[in-house]
Amino acid sequence: MIEIKKFSLSDEEFNKLRRLVFDVAGICLSDSKRELVISRFSRRLRALNLSTFDEYYRFVISPDGVSEIQNFINSITTNKTDFFREAHHFDFLVERFVPEIVASRRREVRVWSAGCATGEEPYSIAMVLRHHLVEPHGVQAKIFATDIDTHALDTARNGIYEERQVRPVPEELLHKYFLRGKGPAFGLYKVKDCIKESVSFRQLNFVAENYPISVFFDVIFCRNVIIYFNAETKRRVLNRLVRYLARGGYLVLGHSETIFDTVEGLTYLKNTVYRKE
Ligand SMILES: C[S@@+](CC[C@H](N)C(=O)[O-])C[C@H]1O[C@@H](n2cnc3c(N)ncnc32)[C@H](O)[C@@H]1O
């Protein structure tokens, strides 16, 4: 039997590690996240053959640990997502956004999936827009998808999902925009190139000094990301995102996320969808 080594985490180590997570990614870890910190970083201790969390902390902040920072971040993010998560936001695209674009006779739209995790969100957006806007009306749709987690981005770029993961995809879209695996790939579903080509993935940390983005977006999805931030980080990040929204563009947040008066120039529509005036 293989014995998996268990590590203990002192209060001091916990506080140092969560402070570093906050400084690097803006993610706030409450006291209840102790077990999560132990389980996520234990894997890194094992991989690096270290004995204590303090050793790991000291390695990450040392000059030699520069290459570990990304693993440190990837270990602590929560990438929970689904195709067509919060389906009303995709109904919103079909019922409100698409008719507005068609009426405006615009030839191109841009949507940003900010905090895209493993790709289910941007691919859901891409499928809906291709089906309802690109194919019937000849409008180009460009989806920009970003996340801090490079491991999640690799999965997203791959665009291969298991059967249980594609279950929420409406049958018609599944049929049209996925290839079903055969033989050894049986049970796997691959996003077709026409969808993949409309999505560009890039790493972006919301708390970075600069966002290397020089375009405006018609819709920004930033769902289930700011829940990990404190009030000040939420305010800063949302205000920056809104600067990248075109006038009349929409900001779409997750179901438990409200912005109250933290962002100026937005009007609330419904179902956590806001419009920039
Ligand atoms: C729970 S997932 C949400 C995925 C998708 N938006 C959805 O609603 O299904 C949250 C994502 O936010 C990303 N994230 C957390 N902190 C971030 C930061 N500082 N900058 C960019 N992305 C971040 C995580 O890596 C994770 O993939």
The ligand as a MOL file (V3000), in Angstrom:
LIG
                    3D

  0  0  0     0  0            999 V3000
M  V30 BEGIN CTAB
M  V30 COUNTS 27 29 0 0 0
M  V30 BEGIN ATOM
M  V30 1 C -15.4680 29.4800 -10.5320 0
M  V30 2 S -14.5660 29.8500 -11.9840 0 CHG=1
M  V30 3 C -15.8380 30.6290 -12.9560 0
M  V30 4 C -15.8320 30.1640 -14.3860 0
M  V30 5 C -16.9330 30.7300 -15.2660 0
M  V30 6 N -16.8360 32.1710 -15.3600 0
M  V30 7 C -18.2860 30.3030 -14.7750 0
M  V30 8 O -19.0120 31.1160 -14.1880 0
M  V30 9 O -18.6690 29.1560 -14.9580 0 CHG=-1
M  V30 10 C -13.5800 31.2460 -11.4410 0
M  V30 11 C -12.3540 31.4930 -12.3080 0
M  V30 12 O -11.7750 32.7540 -11.9340 0
M  V30 13 C -10.3830 32.6460 -12.0890 0
M  V30 14 N -9.7020 33.6850 -11.3010 0
M  V30 15 C -9.5620 33.7690 -9.9540 0
M  V30 16 N -8.8120 34.8110 -9.6200 0
M  V30 17 C -8.4670 35.4360 -10.7670 0
M  V30 18 C -7.6820 36.5720 -11.0660 0
M  V30 19 N -7.0820 37.3040 -10.1320 0
M  V30 20 N -7.5400 36.9330 -12.3660 0
M  V30 21 C -8.1450 36.1990 -13.3460 0
M  V30 22 N -8.8800 35.1020 -13.1360 0
M  V30 23 C -9.0430 34.7140 -11.8500 0
M  V30 24 C -10.0780 31.2360 -11.6060 0
M  V30 25 O -8.8480 30.7520 -12.1050 0
M  V30 26 C -11.2850 30.4420 -12.1110 0
M  V30 27 O -11.0120 29.7720 -13.2990 0
M  V30 END ATOM
M  V30 BEGIN BOND
M  V30 1 1 1 2
M  V30 2 1 2 3
M  V30 3 1 2 10
M  V30 4 1 3 4
M  V30 5 1 4 5
M  V30 6 1 5 6
M  V30 7 1 5 7
M  V30 8 2 7 8
M  V30 9 1 7 9
M  V30 10 1 10 11
M  V30 11 1 11 12
M  V30 12 1 11 26
M  V30 13 1 12 13
M  V30 14 1 13 14
M  V30 15 1 13 24
M  V30 16 1 14 15
M  V30 17 1 14 23
M  V30 18 2 15 16
M  V30 19 1 16 17
M  V30 20 1 17 18
M  V30 21 2 17 23
M  V30 22 1 18 19
M  V30 23 2 18 20
M  V30 24 1 20 21
M  V30 25 2 21 22
M  V30 26 1 22 23
M  V30 27 1 24 25
M  V30 28 1 24 26
M  V30 29 1 26 27
M  V30 END BOND
M  V30 END CTAB
M  END
